């Protein structure tokens, strides 16, 4: 069995193999940096079926990774997926991308020091809040996955207390009411958001 084949034995019988297979394919393509393939798979998986809400959100967060983070652009597939989901989900990002009310920019590290941010999932679930201190620590976040921060090249990186890399953020979305830095958790490849309510600059 190849790494992309669906293994019925590791999922409950109530799960639908047809719907879960695209998630495995997208994750594999993201790990191999085949972003265009992952982006297209996510779009077609969303339009050809009406999956369970949690699975639908998982597909979209992987597609955000492929388009915004991987290709550094809001692809036509991502715009169409955003328009499909916007009427039925709660997501500021999906609404903004559906209407193209955004600007995609690179991250300026000098703009981050001392700023408070909300650490959240794409579909609005807030995980915590924190501040990026000048000494490289992340203050006020209780999770051990976000203890330190650093800029490497054009990416913002988060580390555990043992200095192992946990997540990476490489693109900024500017809106009229807030700025968002989009990244992903390395273990799952799923996209997360840092929301700066009053803007970064």
For each residue, the residues with C-beta under 8 A, 3 or more apart:
1: 5 7
2: 5
3: 28
4: 21 24 25 28
5: 1 2
6: 17 20 21 24
7: 1 10 11
8: 11 17
9:
10: 7
11: 7 8 15 17 20
12: 15
13:
14:
15: 11 12 19 20
16: 19 20 51
17: 6 8 11 20 21
18: 21 49
19: 15 16 22 45 49 51 52 55
20: 6 11 15 16 17 23 24 55
21: 4 6 17 18 24 25
22: 19 25 26 41 42 44 45 59
23: 20 26 27 45 55 58 59 62
24: 4 6 20 21 27 28
25: 4 21 22 28 29 38 41
26: 22 23 29 30 38 41 42 45 59 62 63 66 189
27: 23 24 30 31 62 188 189
28: 3 4 24 25 31 32
29: 25 26 32 34 35 37 38 41 66
30: 26 27 33 34 35 38 62 65 66 70 189
31: 27 28 189
32: 28 29
33: 30 70
34: 29 30 37 38
35: 29 30 38 39 66 67 70 71
36: 39 40 66 71
37: 29 34 40 41
38: 25 26 29 30 34 35 41 42 62 63 65 66 70
39: 35 36 42 43 63 66 67 70 71 75 77 78
40: 36 37 43 44 77
41: 22 25 26 29 37 38 44 45
42: 22 26 38 39 45 46 59 60 62 63 66 77 81
43: 39 40 46 47 63 77 78 80 81
44: 22 40 41 47 48
45: 19 22 23 26 41 42 48 49 51 59
46: 42 43 49 51 56 59 60 63 81 84 85
47: 43 44 80 81 84
48: 44 45
49: 18 19 45 46
50: 56
51: 16 19 45 46 55 56 59
52: 19 55 56
53: 56 57 89
54: 57 58
55: 19 20 23 51 52 58 59
56: 46 50 51 52 53 59 60 85 89
57: 53 54 60 61 89 122 123
58: 23 54 55 61 62 190
59: 22 23 26 42 45 46 51 55 56 62 63
60: 42 46 56 57 63 64 81 85 94 122
61: 57 58 64 65 121 122 123 190 191
62: 23 26 27 30 38 42 58 59 65 66 189 190 191
63: 26 38 39 42 43 46 59 60 66 67 77 78 81
64: 60 61 67 68 69 78 93 122 182 191
65: 30 38 61 62 68 69 70 184 189 190 191
66: 26 29 30 35 36 38 39 42 62 63 69 70 71 75 78
67: 35 39 63 64 70 71 73 74 75 77 78
68: 64 65 71 72 73 74 78 104 171 173 182 191
69: 64 65 66 72 170 171 182 183 184 191
70: 30 33 35 38 39 65 66 67
71: 35 36 39 66 67 68 75
72: 68 69 104 170 171
73: 67 68 104
74: 67 68 78 79 97 100 102 104
75: 39 66 67 71 78 79
76: 79 80
77: 39 40 42 43 63 67 80 81
78: 39 43 63 64 66 67 68 74 75 81 82 97
79: 74 75 76 82 83 97 98 100
80: 43 47 76 77 83 84
81: 42 43 46 47 60 63 77 78 84 85
82: 78 79 85 86 93 94 95 97 98
83: 79 80 86 98
84: 46 47 80 81
85: 46 56 60 81 82 88 89 91 94 98
86: 82 83 89 91 94 95 98
87:
88: 85
89: 53 56 57 85 86 94 123
90: 123 124
91: 85 86 94 95 122 123 124
92: 95 96 124 175 178 180
93: 64 82 96 97 122 173 180 182 193
94: 60 82 85 86 89 91 97 98 122
95: 82 86 91 92 98 99
96: 92 93 99 100 101 102 173 175
97: 74 78 79 82 93 94 100 102
98: 79 82 83 85 86 94 95
99: 95 96
100: 74 79 96 97
101: 96 175 176
102: 74 96 97 173 174 175
103: 173 174
104: 68 72 73 74 171 172 173
105: 171 172 173 174
106: 154 171 172
107: 111 112 151 154 155 156 169 170 171 172 181
108: 111 112 200 201
109: 112 113 151 156
110: 113
111: 107 108 115 200 201
112: 107 108 109 115 132 149 156 200
113: 109 110 132 133 134
114: 131 132 133 134
115: 111 112 131 132 196 200
116: 129 130 131 196
117: 129 130 131 132 181 194 195 196
118: 126 128 129 194 195 196 197
119: 126 127 128 129 130 141 146 192 193 194
120: 124 125 126 127 192 193 194 195
121: 61 124 125 127 192 193
122: 57 60 61 64 91 93 94 191 192 193
123: 57 61 89 90 91
124: 90 91 92 120 121
125: 120 121
126: 118 119 120 129
127: 119 120 121 143 192
128: 118 119 140 141 142 143 146
129: 116 117 118 119 126 140 141
130: 116 117 119 138 139 140 141 146
131: 114 115 116 117 138 139 140
132: 112 113 114 115 117 138 139 149
133: 113 114 136 137 138 139
134: 113 114
135:
136: 133 148 149 150
137: 133 147 148 149
138: 130 131 132 133 141 146 147 148 149 158
139: 130 131 132 133
140: 128 129 130 131
141: 119 128 129 130 138 146 147
142: 128
143: 127 128 146
144: 147 160 161
145: 158 160 166 167 185
146: 119 128 130 138 141 143 149 158 166 167
147: 137 138 141 144 158 159 160 161
148: 136 137 138 158 159 161 163
149: 112 132 136 137 138 146 156 157 158 159
150: 136 156 157 159
151: 107 109 154 155 156 157
152: 155 157
153:
154: 106 107 151 170
155: 107 151 152 168 169 170 183
156: 107 109 112 149 150 151 168 169 170 181 183
157: 149 150 151 152 165 167 168 169
158: 138 145 146 147 148 149 165 166 167 168 169 183
159: 147 148 149 150 163 164 165 166
160: 144 145 147 163 164 166
161: 144 147 148
162:
163: 148 159 160
164: 159 160
165: 157 158 159 168 186
166: 145 146 158 159 160 185 186 187
167: 145 146 157 158 183 184 185 186 192
168: 155 156 157 158 165 183 184 186
169: 107 155 156 157 158 181 182 183 184 194
170: 69 72 107 154 155 156 182 183
171: 68 69 72 104 105 106 107 181 182
172: 104 105 106 107 179 180 181 182 200
173: 68 93 96 102 103 104 105 179 180 181 182
174: 102 103 105 179 180 199
175: 92 96 101 102 178 179 180
176: 101
177: 197
178: 92 175 195 196 197 198 199
179: 172 173 174 175 195 196 199 200
180: 92 93 172 173 174 175 193 194 195 196
181: 107 117 156 169 171 172 173 193 194 196
182: 64 68 69 93 169 170 171 172 173 191 192 193
183: 69 155 156 158 167 168 169 170 191 192 193 194
184: 65 69 167 168 169 188 189 190 191 192
185: 145 166 167 188 189 190 192
186: 165 166 167 168 189
187: 166
188: 27 184 185
189: 26 27 30 31 62 65 184 185 186
190: 58 61 62 65 184 185
191: 61 62 64 65 68 69 122 182 183 184
192: 119 120 121 122 127 167 182 183 184 185
193: 93 119 120 121 122 180 181 182 183
194: 117 118 119 120 169 180 181 183
195: 117 118 120 178 179 180
196: 115 116 117 118 178 179 180 181 199 200
197: 118 177 178
198: 178
199: 174 178 179 196
200: 108 111 112 115 172 179 196
201: 108 111
